[in-house]
Amino acid sequence: MNSLFVRLLGLAYGVIVYCFFLATLLYAMGFVGSLFVPKGIDGGVAGPVIVAVLVNVALLGLFAVQHSVMARPGFKRRWTKIVPKPVERSTFVLFASAVLALLTWQWRPITAVVWTVTDPVAVGVLWVVFWLGWGTLLLATFLINHFELFGLAQVWRFFRRVQPAPQAFRTPGLYRWVRHPIYLGFLLAFWATPRMTVGHLLFALATTGYILIGIWFEERDLMVEFGEQYRRYRASAGMLVPRLGRRERPQPSASAGRASDTRSV
């Protein structure tokens, strides 16, 4: 298991998966904004509305189920009996990226317009919020550990035969004020558009619902793992919006783990 060939294979696997994830994420950014990509969220040939709704709901459901099931600790314990632990995170990222790629490929447009913003200033503000959302998302991943989150750190340690160091419970940067800045970034990017179609609205509503449900499951797991420490953190930081008033600072801990947003993204 620890031969040089196996370790090289694991490292190559992690790097290839990360590149696939990065390409998929960049395409998804263009897809949601209908920018720079061959087919945006409102692109393609519109068909019967009922068919489009059924297909899109099925794609969104597949995305939600894959993320939620594979991110649960119980599933991970069983899954790592089949998939070697050093590549478990990369395998999760591979499945998540594949489902996201399928969603952007098979998405059916529903082009009826819900709202259109024409004022140039308002349009500019919405695009700023759109890009701010993606920027918030990416910044938040680097604040915790971008390369750990997407599997590269694990395969690199495996290649070097280095054991992971215990991680203290941390709330760096944005995490001091918002418990889930990655999810906040997604919401800003999904809702900020000067032209909201029914298809885009379906996407935004479904992903918002998934995010709220995902937060509930994630925080339940974090409460089990960190107990009173996470309860104090919840009291001091807002879920998606900074909490005003007196903040209760979480106490440092030597327990392994990280702030949040790492289980189901």
C-alpha positions in Angstrom: 0.0 0.0 0.0 2.9 2.3 0.7 5.0 1.5 -2.4 6.3 4.4 -4.4 4.1 3.4 -7.4 0.9 3.3 -5.2 1.8 6.7 -3.6 2.5 8.2 -7.1 -0.8 6.8 -8.3 -2.7 8.3 -5.4 -1.0 11.7 -5.9 -1.8 11.7 -9.7 -5.4 10.7 -8.9 -5.8 13.6 -6.5 -4.3 16.1 -8.9 -6.4 15.0 -11.9 -9.6 15.1 -9.8 -8.7 18.6 -8.5 -8.2 19.8 -12.1 -11.5 18.3 -13.1 -13.2 20.0 -10.1 -11.6 23.4 -11.0 -12.7 23.2 -14.6 -16.2 22.2 -13.5 -16.4 25.0 -11.0 -15.3 27.6 -13.5 -17.9 26.3 -16.0 -20.6 26.4 -13.3 -19.7 30.0 -12.6 -20.3 30.9 -16.2 -23.4 28.7 -16.4 -25.2 30.4 -13.5 -24.4 33.9 -14.9 -24.9 32.9 -18.5 -21.4 34.2 -19.2 -18.4 33.0 -21.2 -19.7 29.4 -21.7 -21.5 27.7 -24.6 -24.6 27.0 -22.6 -25.8 29.1 -19.7 -28.7 28.4 -17.3 -31.1 30.0 -19.8 -29.3 28.6 -22.9 -30.3 25.7 -25.1 -33.5 24.9 -26.9 -36.6 25.3 -24.7 -38.9 22.3 -24.7 -42.2 21.4 -22.8 -42.1 23.1 -19.4 -43.3 20.1 -17.5 -40.5 18.0 -19.0 -37.9 20.7 -18.2 -39.2 21.0 -14.6 -39.0 17.2 -14.1 -35.5 16.9 -15.5 -34.2 19.8 -13.6 -35.7 18.7 -10.3 -34.2 15.2 -10.9 -30.7 16.8 -11.6 -30.9 19.0 -8.5 -32.1 16.1 -6.4 -29.2 13.9 -7.6 -26.8 16.7 -6.7 -28.3 17.1 -3.2 -28.4 13.4 -2.4 -24.8 12.8 -3.6 -23.5 15.7 -1.5 -25.5 14.9 1.6 -25.0 11.2 1.7 -21.3 11.1 1.0 -20.6 13.9 3.4 -22.1 12.1 6.4 -19.6 10.7 9.0 -21.4 7.3 9.0 -21.1 6.9 5.3 -17.5 7.9 5.4 -16.7 5.2 7.9 -18.2 2.5 5.7 -16.9 4.1 2.5 -13.3 4.1 3.6 -13.5 0.3 4.0 -13.8 0.3 0.2 -11.9 3.4 -0.9 -8.5 4.0 0.7 -8.6 6.8 3.2 -6.0 9.0 1.5 -8.1 9.3 -1.6 -11.5 9.4 0.1 -11.9 13.2 -0.2 -10.7 13.2 -3.8 -13.3 10.6 -4.6 -16.0 12.7 -3.0 -14.8 15.7 -5.1 -14.8 13.5 -8.2 -18.4 12.4 -7.7 -19.5 15.9 -6.8 -17.8 17.4 -9.8 -19.3 14.7 -12.1 -22.8 15.4 -10.9 -22.3 19.1 -11.3 -21.0 18.6 -14.8 -24.1 16.4 -15.6 -26.4 19.1 -14.2 -24.9 21.9 -16.4 -24.9 19.6 -19.4 -28.5 18.3 -19.1 -30.2 21.4 -17.6 -33.3 22.4 -19.5 -34.0 26.1 -19.9 -37.4 27.6 -18.8 -37.1 31.0 -20.2 -40.3 32.8 -19.0 -39.0 36.0 -17.2 -39.8 36.5 -13.5 -38.0 39.9 -13.3 -35.7 42.1 -15.4 -33.6 44.9 -14.1 -32.8 47.6 -16.7 -31.4 50.5 -14.6 -27.6 50.5 -15.4 -26.6 51.2 -11.8 -28.8 48.4 -10.4 -27.5 46.0 -13.1 -24.0 46.9 -12.1 -24.7 46.4 -8.5 -26.2 42.9 -9.2 -23.1 41.8 -11.1 -20.9 43.1 -8.3 -22.9 41.0 -5.9 -22.7 38.0 -8.2 -18.9 38.1 -8.4 -18.7 39.0 -4.7 -20.5 35.7 -4.0 -18.0 33.6 -5.9 -15.1 35.6 -4.4 -16.5 35.0 -0.9 -16.8 31.3 -1.6 -13.2 30.9 -2.8 -11.8 33.1 -0.1 -13.6 31.0 2.6 -12.1 27.8 1.2 -8.6 29.2 1.5 -9.3 30.5 5.0 -9.9 27.0 6.3 -7.7 24.9 4.0 -8.6 24.9 0.3 -6.3 22.0 -0.6 -7.5 19.9 2.4 -11.1 20.6 1.4 -10.6 19.4 -2.2 -8.4 16.4 -1.5 -4.9 17.5 -2.5 -3.4 17.8 1.0 -4.5 14.2 1.7 -2.8 12.7 -1.3 0.3 14.9 -0.9 0.7 13.7 2.7 0.1 10.1 1.6 2.8 10.5 -1.1 5.3 11.9 1.5 4.3 9.3 4.1 3.3 12.2 6.5 0.6 11.8 9.1 -1.9 14.7 9.4 -1.2 17.0 12.3 -4.1 17.7 14.7 -6.0 20.8 13.7 -7.4 23.2 16.3 -11.0 24.4 16.1 -10.4 27.7 14.2 -12.6 30.6 13.1 -10.3 32.6 10.8 -11.3 35.7 9.0 -14.9 35.6 7.7 -15.6 32.6 10.0 -15.4 34.9 13.0 -18.6 36.6 11.8 -20.5 34.0 9.7 -20.5 30.3 10.3 -21.0 29.3 6.7 -19.4 31.9 4.3 -19.0 29.3 1.6 -22.8 28.8 1.5 -23.3 32.5 1.8 -21.1 32.9 -1.3 -23.2 30.4 -3.2 -26.5 32.2 -2.3 -25.2 35.6 -3.4 -24.0 34.1 -6.7 -27.2 32.2 -7.4 -29.7 35.0 -6.6 -27.9 38.1 -8.0 -29.0 38.4 -11.6 -30.5 41.3 -13.5 -32.7 38.8 -15.5 -34.4 36.1 -13.4 -36.1 33.4 -15.5 -38.3 30.7 -14.2 -35.5 28.1 -14.8 -33.0 30.3 -12.9 -35.5 30.8 -10.1 -36.1 27.0 -9.8 -32.3 26.5 -9.5 -32.0 29.3 -6.9 -34.9 28.1 -4.8 -33.8 24.4 -4.9 -30.2 25.1 -4.0 -31.2 27.5 -1.2 -33.4 24.8 0.2 -30.6 22.3 0.0 -28.1 24.7 1.6 -30.5 25.3 4.6 -31.0 21.5 5.0 -27.3 20.9 4.6 -26.5 23.4 7.3 -28.8 21.7 9.7 -27.2 18.3 9.2 -23.7 19.8 9.2 -24.2 21.7 12.4 -25.7 18.6 14.1 -22.5 16.7 13.3 -20.4 19.6 14.5 -22.3 19.8 17.8 -21.6 16.1 18.3 -17.9 16.5 17.5 -17.2 19.8 19.4 -20.1 20.1 21.9 -20.1 23.1 24.1 -17.4 24.8 22.1 -19.5 24.8 18.9 -22.5 25.9 20.9 -20.6 29.0 22.0 -19.5 29.6 18.4 -23.1 29.4 17.2 -24.0 32.0 19.8 -21.3 34.4 18.6 -21.5 34.1 14.8 -24.5 34.3 12.5 -25.4 31.4 10.3 -25.3 33.3 7.0 -25.5 36.9 8.1 -23.2 38.5 10.7 -24.9 38.7 14.1 -25.1 42.2 15.6 -24.5 42.9 19.3 -22.2 41.3 21.8 -20.2 38.4 20.5 -19.1 35.4 22.6 -15.7 34.3 21.4 -15.3 30.5 21.1 -12.5 29.1 23.3 -9.5 27.6 21.7 -9.2 23.8 21.6 -6.6 21.2 20.7 -9.3 19.0 19.2 -8.9 18.1 15.6 -11.3 19.8 13.2 -12.2 23.0 11.4 -14.8 25.7 11.6 -17.6 24.6 9.2 -18.5 24.3 5.6 -16.2 21.3 5.2 -18.6 18.4 5.3 -21.0 18.8 2.5 -19.5 21.3 0.1 
